[in-house]
Amino acid sequence: MYFLISVSIGTLIYVLVSLFFGAGGLWAESQLIKQRNLLSENVREIQKINDELELEYTALLEDPEVIASYARNLGFVKEGEHIVRFTGGAKLPEKIYSTGSYYDIEKIQFIPEWICKVLGISVFALCLVLFFLLDLNKKKVFNHVNNTVEVASVNS
């Protein structure tokens, strides 16, 4: 009976440690979810930049006014046009596109399977020794009580 209880407790410890801290456990999964969220956010940012660039590209291909605007910014003019420059006015900020962020994939931390097994076996052995010592102690107490009762009954 004690052997089965010890095996059950050791197995329970192995399963719990694996479930919470193992390679496929909850702790490792939470780390993966955190990394996935960071990467998803970065992908959304890059997609937004891509959409802006696509819009600008389409405008440059199809809209002559946009092309003329870019040309004027570079200092080109059409025939019959005159450039009038104002100083001291508010300057429009140049668009600087980000390329996204670099994310180094972090190594997931977890307790290896062999450590989970060693913990389960250790708890099994500890429980078995503990139950053996408790059983031995009960037998000694029972024998001591029986010897005391026998001595008391012989003396009476």
Z-matrix of the N, CA and C atoms (Angstrom, degrees):
N
C 1 1.450
C 2 1.538 1 110.33
N 3 1.347 2 115.22 1 -46.53
C 4 1.466 3 118.78 2 -179.80
C 5 1.524 4 110.95 3 -63.97
N 6 1.330 5 116.39 4 -35.05
C 7 1.454 6 120.65 5 179.12
C 8 1.535 7 109.98 6 -62.86
N 9 1.321 8 117.54 7 -45.50
C 10 1.465 9 121.37 8 -179.70
C 11 1.528 10 112.00 9 -65.27
N 12 1.333 11 116.39 10 -39.19
C 13 1.463 12 119.81 11 177.59
C 14 1.530 13 110.03 12 -65.07
N 15 1.338 14 117.31 13 -41.04
C 16 1.460 15 121.25 14 178.57
C 17 1.523 16 111.41 15 -64.02
N 18 1.338 17 115.78 16 -42.53
C 19 1.466 18 119.79 17 177.73
C 20 1.528 19 110.01 18 -62.38
N 21 1.316 20 116.92 19 -42.15
C 22 1.462 21 120.98 20 -179.59
C 23 1.523 22 111.67 21 -63.92
N 24 1.307 23 117.64 22 -44.02
C 25 1.465 24 121.21 23 179.46
C 26 1.525 25 110.47 24 -65.80
N 27 1.343 26 117.69 25 -43.36
C 28 1.464 27 121.09 26 177.64
C 29 1.520 28 111.74 27 -61.48
N 30 1.326 29 116.69 28 -41.53
C 31 1.460 30 120.96 29 178.19
C 32 1.525 31 110.93 30 -66.32
N 33 1.317 32 116.82 31 -40.51
C 34 1.459 33 120.98 32 178.54
C 35 1.533 34 110.89 33 -61.16
N 36 1.323 35 116.57 34 -44.57
C 37 1.472 36 120.69 35 178.54
C 38 1.524 37 110.20 36 -62.12
N 39 1.336 38 117.27 37 -43.92
C 40 1.470 39 120.71 38 178.60
C 41 1.522 40 110.95 39 -59.64
N 42 1.330 41 116.07 40 -46.42
C 43 1.470 42 120.52 41 -178.14
C 44 1.525 43 110.76 42 -65.04
N 45 1.328 44 117.76 43 -43.88
C 46 1.466 45 120.42 44 -178.61
C 47 1.520 46 112.22 45 -65.43
N 48 1.328 47 116.70 46 -43.32
C 49 1.471 48 119.83 47 178.92
C 50 1.524 49 109.83 48 -64.65
N 51 1.334 50 117.29 49 -41.88
C 52 1.468 51 120.42 50 177.98
C 53 1.520 52 111.04 51 -64.60
N 54 1.322 53 116.89 52 -41.80
C 55 1.457 54 121.38 53 -177.26
C 56 1.527 55 111.71 54 -64.65
N 57 1.324 56 116.64 55 -43.38
C 58 1.458 57 119.39 56 -176.04
C 59 1.527 58 113.73 57 -89.17
N 60 1.337 59 117.97 58 -36.68
C 61 1.466 60 120.01 59 -171.72
C 62 1.518 61 114.42 60 -123.04
N 63 1.325 62 119.56 61 2.20
C 64 1.455 63 123.16 62 -178.50
C 65 1.520 64 112.46 63 -75.90
N 66 1.344 65 115.12 64 -178.70
C 67 1.466 66 121.03 65 -177.52
C 68 1.531 67 111.58 66 -62.40
N 69 1.312 68 117.50 67 -35.13
C 70 1.462 69 120.89 68 177.95
C 71 1.508 70 112.11 69 -104.87
N 72 1.318 71 116.90 70 19.24
C 73 1.456 72 121.83 71 -174.11
C 74 1.522 73 114.06 72 -83.45
N 75 1.299 74 113.77 73 -179.43
C 76 1.456 75 121.08 74 -175.92
C 77 1.535 76 112.71 75 -66.78
N 78 1.315 77 117.25 76 -36.71
C 79 1.465 78 120.93 77 -179.81
C 80 1.530 79 110.28 78 -65.47
N 81 1.330 80 117.25 79 -46.24
C 82 1.467 81 121.17 80 178.72
C 83 1.528 82 110.46 81 -64.65
N 84 1.323 83 116.47 82 -39.18
C 85 1.468 84 119.97 83 179.72
C 86 1.528 85 111.19 84 -64.29
N 87 1.333 86 117.14 85 -39.69
C 88 1.469 87 119.13 86 179.21
C 89 1.527 88 111.07 87 -65.60
N 90 1.323 89 117.87 88 -34.53
C 91 1.460 90 120.78 89 176.38
C 92 1.528 91 111.12 90 -66.98
N 93 1.329 92 116.43 91 -40.41
C 94 1.463 93 120.62 92 178.36
C 95 1.528 94 111.38 93 -66.09
N 96 1.319 95 116.98 94 -39.00
C 97 1.464 96 120.89 95 178.39
C 98 1.525 97 110.16 96 -64.05
N 99 1.315 98 116.55 97 -40.56
C 100 1.470 99 120.66 98 178.74
C 101 1.533 100 110.37 99 -62.18
N 102 1.333 101 117.19 100 -44.67
C 103 1.461 102 120.69 101 178.73
C 104 1.532 103 110.85 102 -65.89
N 105 1.338 104 116.53 103 -40.12
C 106 1.460 105 119.65 104 178.79
C 107 1.523 106 111.00 105 -61.01
N 108 1.332 107 116.95 106 -41.37
C 109 1.464 108 120.47 107 179.87
C 110 1.527 109 111.63 108 -64.52
N 111 1.336 110 116.99 109 -40.57
C 112 1.465 111 120.28 110 177.55
C 113 1.529 112 110.97 111 -63.16
N 114 1.326 113 116.60 112 -43.79
C 115 1.456 114 120.24 113 -179.96
C 116 1.533 115 111.24 114 -67.52
N 117 1.318 116 117.32 115 -38.85
C 118 1.470 117 120.81 116 178.49
C 119 1.525 118 110.80 117 -63.50
N 120 1.324 119 116.49 118 -41.08
C 121 1.462 120 120.76 119 177.88
C 122 1.526 121 110.61 120 -62.69
N 123 1.332 122 116.68 121 -41.54
C 124 1.458 123 121.29 122 178.45
C 125 1.529 124 110.64 123 -65.28
N 126 1.320 125 117.07 124 -40.40
C 127 1.466 126 120.56 125 178.44
C 128 1.524 127 110.48 126 -63.95
N 129 1.330 128 117.74 127 -40.96
C 130 1.467 129 120.57 128 177.49
C 131 1.534 130 110.89 129 -62.00
N 132 1.327 131 116.73 130 -41.22
C 133 1.459 132 120.81 131 178.89
C 134 1.529 133 110.90 132 -63.55
N 135 1.322 134 116.57 133 -43.69
C 136 1.464 135 120.49 134 179.09
C 137 1.530 136 110.34 135 -66.94
N 138 1.339 137 117.34 136 -37.73
C 139 1.462 138 120.69 137 178.17
C 140 1.528 139 111.04 138 -63.96
N 141 1.334 140 116.80 139 -38.23
C 142 1.466 141 121.03 140 177.78
C 143 1.532 142 109.83 141 -63.87
N 144 1.318 143 116.89 142 -44.26
C 145 1.467 144 121.09 143 177.97
C 146 1.530 145 109.87 144 -62.90
N 147 1.318 146 116.40 145 -41.54
C 148 1.465 147 120.63 146 179.00
C 149 1.526 148 111.02 147 -62.37
N 150 1.322 149 116.95 148 -41.86
C 151 1.464 150 120.37 149 178.33
C 152 1.528 151 111.40 150 -62.14
N 153 1.338 152 117.03 151 -42.46
C 154 1.462 153 120.77 152 177.73
C 155 1.525 154 111.30 153 -63.17
N 156 1.324 155 116.58 154 -41.48
C 157 1.463 156 120.40 155 178.94
C 158 1.530 157 111.19 156 -67.23
N 159 1.311 158 117.34 157 -39.28
C 160 1.479 159 121.03 158 177.07
C 161 1.523 160 110.32 159 -61.30
N 162 1.336 161 116.47 160 -43.75
C 163 1.460 162 121.00 161 179.27
C 164 1.529 163 110.90 162 -62.29
N 165 1.316 164 115.82 163 -45.06
C 166 1.457 165 120.73 164 179.25
C 167 1.526 166 110.86 165 -65.06
N 168 1.306 167 117.64 166 -40.51
C 169 1.465 168 122.49 167 178.71
C 170 1.526 169 110.64 168 -62.86
N 171 1.338 170 116.00 169 -45.91
C 172 1.466 171 120.23 170 178.87
C 173 1.526 172 110.45 171 -62.44
N 174 1.321 173 116.78 172 -41.16
C 175 1.469 174 120.65 173 178.50
C 176 1.523 175 110.96 174 -63.00
N 177 1.332 176 117.24 175 -39.93
C 178 1.465 177 120.37 176 179.11
C 179 1.530 178 111.71 177 -68.24
N 180 1.325 179 117.09 178 -32.11
C 181 1.457 180 119.89 179 179.55
C 182 1.525 181 112.28 180 -75.94
N 183 1.324 182 117.23 181 -36.16
C 184 1.459 183 120.15 182 -167.14
C 185 1.529 184 115.18 183 -111.59
N 186 1.314 185 118.95 184 -21.89
C 187 1.472 186 120.08 185 -173.57
C 188 1.525 187 110.08 186 -108.86
N 189 1.348 188 117.21 187 111.04
C 190 1.472 189 119.78 188 -179.29
C 191 1.532 190 112.95 189 -64.74
N 192 1.314 191 117.88 190 -28.82
C 193 1.469 192 120.59 191 178.72
C 194 1.530 193 111.44 192 -65.72
N 195 1.341 194 116.73 193 -37.46
C 196 1.474 195 119.90 194 178.11
C 197 1.519 196 109.70 195 -66.71
N 198 1.330 197 115.89 196 -41.96
C 199 1.471 198 119.60 197 178.44
C 200 1.530 199 109.85 198 -62.06
N 201 1.321 200 116.84 199 -43.12
C 202 1.470 201 120.78 200 178.90
C 203 1.523 202 110.54 201 -63.60
N 204 1.304 203 117.54 202 -38.77
C 205 1.465 204 121.58 203 179.18
C 206 1.524 205 110.48 204 -62.62
N 207 1.337 206 117.04 205 -45.54
C 208 1.463 207 120.45 206 178.03
C 209 1.530 208 110.28 207 -63.92
N 210 1.315 209 116.92 208 -38.96
C 211 1.463 210 120.42 209 179.32
C 212 1.522 211 110.63 210 -64.33
N 213 1.336 212 116.84 211 -42.04
C 214 1.471 213 119.93 212 178.72
C 215 1.523 214 111.16 213 -63.01
N 216 1.323 215 115.98 214 -38.83
C 217 1.471 216 119.21 215 177.57
C 218 1.522 217 111.40 216 -62.19
N 219 1.335 218 116.26 217 -29.92
C 220 1.460 219 120.32 218 178.72
C 221 1.534 220 112.50 219 -85.56
N 222 1.360 221 117.04 220 -5.12
C 223 1.465 222 120.59 221 176.40
C 224 1.511 223 113.90 222 101.50
N 225 1.306 224 120.04 223 5.53
C 226 1.461 225 122.62 224 178.46
C 227 1.524 226 109.84 225 -87.09
N 228 1.334 227 115.88 226 148.00
C 229 1.463 228 121.30 227 177.45
C 230 1.522 229 109.20 228 -134.01
N 231 1.325 230 116.19 229 156.96
C 232 1.458 231 121.59 230 174.49
C 233 1.529 232 107.92 231 -83.63
N 234 1.326 233 113.46 232 166.61
C 235 1.461 234 117.54 233 175.61
C 236 1.520 235 108.30 234 -65.68
N 237 1.288 236 115.77 235 133.09
C 238 1.446 237 121.01 236 178.27
C 239 1.528 238 113.13 237 88.46
N 240 1.332 239 117.58 238 -3.94
C 241 1.469 240 120.57 239 178.71
C 242 1.520 241 108.77 240 -94.25
N 243 1.314 242 115.93 241 149.60
C 244 1.460 243 121.21 242 174.93
C 245 1.519 244 107.60 243 -125.95
N 246 1.308 245 115.59 244 141.21
C 247 1.467 246 120.48 245 179.57
C 248 1.510 247 108.19 246 -94.43
N 249 1.307 248 114.47 247 129.38
C 250 1.453 249 120.77 248 174.49
C 251 1.524 250 105.83 249 -118.92
N 252 1.306 251 116.74 250 119.10
C 253 1.462 252 120.23 251 -178.01
C 254 1.517 253 109.25 252 -105.35
N 255 1.307 254 115.15 253 134.83
C 256 1.461 255 121.61 254 176.06
C 257 1.516 256 107.65 255 -104.43
N 258 1.306 257 116.29 256 137.35
C 259 1.455 258 119.68 257 177.12
C 260 1.517 259 109.01 258 -108.23
N 261 1.315 260 114.89 259 149.97
C 262 1.455 261 120.10 260 176.45
C 263 1.513 262 113.73 261 85.59
N 264 1.300 263 118.36 262 -3.38
C 265 1.463 264 121.03 263 178.78
C 266 1.521 265 110.89 264 -80.36
N 267 1.297 266 113.94 265 168.99
C 268 1.461 267 118.88 266 178.31
C 269 1.527 268 109.28 267 -70.33
N 270 1.293 269 115.41 268 129.21
C 271 1.452 270 120.79 269 -179.22
C 272 1.523 271 108.84 270 -94.82
N 273 1.313 272 115.76 271 133.42
C 274 1.458 273 119.58 272 178.23
C 275 1.523 274 109.52 273 -70.74
N 276 1.290 275 117.04 274 137.16
C 277 1.468 276 118.86 275 179.80
C 278 1.532 277 110.72 276 -70.13
N 279 1.309 278 114.71 277 142.22
C 280 1.463 279 119.14 278 176.69
C 281 1.519 280 108.73 279 -75.42
N 282 1.321 281 114.57 280 145.45
C 283 1.465 282 118.83 281 177.59
C 284 1.514 283 108.52 282 -79.47
N 285 1.300 284 114.60 283 122.68
C 286 1.457 285 120.27 284 175.22
C 287 1.521 286 106.40 285 -116.98
N 288 1.288 287 114.94 286 117.64
C 289 1.463 288 119.67 287 -176.48
C 290 1.519 289 110.24 288 -90.56
N 291 1.298 290 114.35 289 135.65
C 292 1.453 291 120.84 290 176.97
C 293 1.524 292 108.66 291 -85.68
N 294 1.296 293 116.11 292 152.35
C 295 1.465 294 119.85 293 177.22
C 296 1.517 295 111.39 294 -98.93
N 297 1.321 296 117.10 295 11.38
C 298 1.459 297 120.01 296 -177.48
C 299 1.511 298 109.79 297 92.88
N 300 1.293 299 115.74 298 -178.65
C 301 1.461 300 121.06 299 -179.14
C 302 1.523 301 109.84 300 -109.39
N 303 1.293 302 115.37 301 149.20
C 304 1.456 303 121.14 302 176.36
C 305 1.516 304 108.47 303 -90.13
N 306 1.298 305 115.90 304 126.73
C 307 1.459 306 120.68 305 177.77
C 308 1.509 307 108.52 306 -119.75
N 309 1.308 308 114.76 307 120.04
C 310 1.453 309 120.18 308 175.05
C 311 1.520 310 107.00 309 -84.70
N 312 1.299 311 117.13 310 125.07
C 313 1.455 312 121.12 311 -178.72
C 314 1.529 313 108.24 312 -66.78
N 315 1.309 314 114.60 313 121.96
C 316 1.461 315 119.44 314 179.26
C 317 1.521 316 109.62 315 -81.21
N 318 1.310 317 115.21 316 144.61
C 319 1.454 318 119.62 317 177.23
C 320 1.528 319 107.94 318 -73.42
N 321 1.309 320 115.86 319 132.36
C 322 1.458 321 121.41 320 -179.00
C 323 1.527 322 108.86 321 -73.12
N 324 1.317 323 115.00 322 134.13
C 325 1.455 324 120.20 323 179.40
C 326 1.520 325 109.69 324 -96.60
N 327 1.324 326 115.87 325 134.91
C 328 1.458 327 121.79 326 177.72
C 329 1.520 328 108.66 327 -160.81
N 330 1.313 329 115.07 328 166.69
C 331 1.468 330 120.32 329 176.88
C 332 1.525 331 107.51 330 -89.28
N 333 1.342 332 117.66 331 125.11
C 334 1.465 333 120.00 332 -178.60
C 335 1.535 334 111.72 333 -61.29
N 336 1.325 335 114.23 334 156.97
C 337 1.469 336 121.22 335 -176.99
C 338 1.526 337 111.67 336 -60.11
N 339 1.323 338 117.13 337 -37.87
C 340 1.462 339 119.30 338 -176.73
C 341 1.533 340 111.09 339 -65.93
N 342 1.323 341 116.88 340 -33.39
C 343 1.469 342 119.46 341 177.82
C 344 1.527 343 109.81 342 -69.74
N 345 1.331 344 117.14 343 -38.92
C 346 1.471 345 120.32 344 176.52
C 347 1.528 346 110.36 345 -59.97
N 348 1.337 347 115.79 346 -42.85
C 349 1.471 348 119.88 347 179.80
C 350 1.528 349 110.95 348 -66.44
N 351 1.323 350 116.22 349 -42.22
C 352 1.473 351 119.49 350 179.36
C 353 1.526 352 110.12 351 -62.90
N 354 1.341 353 117.34 352 -40.12
C 355 1.468 354 120.01 353 177.16
C 356 1.523 355 111.02 354 -62.45
N 357 1.328 356 117.40 355 -44.33
C 358 1.461 357 121.12 356 179.36
C 359 1.514 358 111.64 357 -61.83
N 360 1.331 359 116.66 358 -44.92
C 361 1.470 360 120.75 359 179.88
C 362 1.522 361 110.37 360 -66.94
N 363 1.323 362 117.27 361 -39.27
C 364 1.475 363 120.53 362 179.07
C 365 1.521 364 111.32 363 -63.95
N 366 1.321 365 116.83 364 -43.31
C 367 1.470 366 120.16 365 178.73
C 368 1.516 367 109.71 366 -65.71
N 369 1.339 368 117.31 367 -39.13
C 370 1.469 369 120.56 368 175.87
C 371 1.519 370 110.44 369 -58.22
N 372 1.341 371 116.92 370 -49.72
C 373 1.468 372 120.93 371 -178.54
C 374 1.528 373 110.87 372 -63.80
N 375 1.315 374 117.08 373 -41.54
C 376 1.459 375 120.89 374 179.11
C 377 1.529 376 111.07 375 -62.29
N 378 1.329 377 116.44 376 -44.99
C 379 1.472 378 120.01 377 178.90
C 380 1.523 379 110.95 378 -64.21
N 381 1.332 380 116.52 379 -40.61
C 382 1.463 381 119.84 380 -179.69
C 383 1.528 382 110.56 381 -63.37
N 384 1.322 383 117.32 382 -43.83
C 385 1.472 384 120.94 383 177.79
C 386 1.521 385 110.40 384 -65.16
N 387 1.320 386 116.85 385 -41.66
C 388 1.460 387 120.96 386 179.38
C 389 1.530 388 111.01 387 -62.13
N 390 1.326 389 116.44 388 -46.45
C 391 1.469 390 119.65 389 178.36
C 392 1.527 391 111.19 390 -64.54
N 393 1.334 392 117.44 391 -37.53
C 394 1.460 393 120.82 392 177.82
C 395 1.530 394 110.16 393 -63.47
N 396 1.334 395 117.47 394 -44.36
C 397 1.464 396 120.70 395 179.33
C 398 1.526 397 111.48 396 -65.76
N 399 1.330 398 116.94 397 -39.67
C 400 1.469 399 119.65 398 177.03
C 401 1.523 400 111.20 399 -64.04
N 402 1.334 401 116.38 400 -41.45
C 403 1.460 402 120.30 401 178.80
C 404 1.520 403 110.38 402 -65.84
N 405 1.321 404 116.35 403 -41.45
C 406 1.463 405 120.85 404 178.25
C 407 1.522 406 110.56 405 -63.25
N 408 1.331 407 116.75 406 -41.05
C 409 1.460 408 121.72 407 178.89
C 410 1.530 409 110.54 408 -64.33
N 411 1.343 410 117.60 409 -41.40
C 412 1.467 411 120.67 410 178.52
C 413 1.519 412 110.90 411 -63.25
N 414 1.342 413 117.01 412 -40.54
C 415 1.470 414 120.30 413 179.77
C 416 1.526 415 110.74 414 -65.64
N 417 1.352 416 115.99 415 -39.83
C 418 1.464 417 118.89 416 178.83
C 419 1.523 418 110.53 417 -65.44
N 420 1.324 419 116.08 418 -44.35
C 421 1.461 420 119.66 419 179.27
C 422 1.528 421 109.56 420 -63.75
N 423 1.341 422 116.46 421 -43.35
C 424 1.463 423 120.52 422 179.97
C 425 1.528 424 110.35 423 -63.37
N 426 1.336 425 117.52 424 -43.68
C 427 1.463 426 121.21 425 177.83
C 428 1.524 427 110.65 426 -65.48
N 429 1.326 428 117.44 427 -40.07
C 430 1.455 429 121.03 428 179.20
C 431 1.535 430 110.44 429 -64.22
N 432 1.351 431 116.20 430 -41.74
C 433 1.467 432 119.97 431 178.45
C 434 1.525 433 109.92 432 -66.33
N 435 1.329 434 117.95 433 -41.43
C 436 1.470 435 120.91 434 178.82
C 437 1.516 436 110.93 435 -64.30
N 438 1.342 437 117.25 436 -42.44
C 439 1.465 438 120.60 437 178.70
C 440 1.535 439 110.20 438 -64.02
N 441 1.333 440 117.57 439 -40.06
C 442 1.461 441 120.72 440 178.63
C 443 1.506 442 110.68 441 -65.33
N 444 1.334 443 116.72 442 -41.22
C 445 1.463 444 120.68 443 -179.91
C 446 1.519 445 109.11 444 -66.20
N 447 1.352 446 118.36 445 -40.56
C 448 1.458 447 121.84 446 -179.97
C 449 1.525 448 110.57 447 -65.42
N 450 1.337 449 116.46 448 -42.67
C 451 1.477 450 120.55 449 179.13
C 452 1.517 451 109.00 450 -64.73
N 453 1.307 452 118.63 451 -41.79
C 454 1.453 453 122.29 452 -179.74
C 455 1.523 454 110.57 453 -65.66
N 456 1.335 455 118.12 454 -39.17
C 457 1.446 456 120.24 455 -178.75
C 458 1.537 457 110.67 456 -73.97
N 459 1.344 458 119.30 457 -31.38
C 460 1.463 459 122.34 458 177.11
C 461 1.526 460 109.35 459 -70.47
N 462 1.315 461 119.44 460 -39.05
C 463 1.454 462 123.16 461 -178.68
C 464 1.509 463 111.87 462 -71.02
N 465 1.309 464 118.36 463 -24.88
C 466 1.466 465 120.09 464 -177.66
C 467 1.436 466 110.69 465 -77.06
